[in-house]
Amino acid sequence: SFVAISVFIDYGPEWEEAWNKHVKEWVPPPDSDNYVSATVLQKDLTIPLRTLEEEQSEPYSKNIVFYCYYGYQPGMSEGEYVWMDEWGGPNGLSLYPCRVVQREAVDMPGPNGAVETFYYYAMVMLDEDALAELGDISSKFFQNAIPSGEYHFLTYVPRWAIEIRDWFYSKDEFMENSFRHEMMMP
């Protein structure tokens, strides 16, 4: 049988005083009321993603970035590509930052035989200029970024081939006003 055991650790009065001060003085960061974790958005693949046009009136929170599996290779010519299944999944192809331009709903039989709505997307891939607008950090993580001025556009991208992630250093643990204090042992 399973026995629940609780362990209480006393970090000492200095830690407790610092915690109480933090609780009393803490103010939420700007735009925190709009914050949604990427994990929450990524969890349900049936919810339609908003297009750039829809984001004008209902934007995602600033921490959200979309990534598409894409078979891009340096030197690949720019243009419009129809998404290919072999670009996605566990085959090791890279994820590239992208934006949702268009969405198409398609009704088809689902795994249980009932008709379900599946969404396919047209995505514009972010080039070096667009990544630079997102912040200096991007150049450190995207060595094979699409060169500035190149236009790469993917059509018929299934929802499962798009990942929603939190932008670098945008999660709670990176907030400047998070509580941090040494754990003192009395």
Secondary structure by P-SEA (a helix, b strand, c coil): cbbbbbbbbcccaaaaaaaaaaaaccccccccccccccccccccccbbbbcccccccccccccbbbbccccccccccccccccccccccccbbbbbbbbbcbbbbbbcccccccbbbbbbbbbbbbcaaaaaaacccccccccccccccbbbbbcccccccbbbbccccccccccccccccccccc
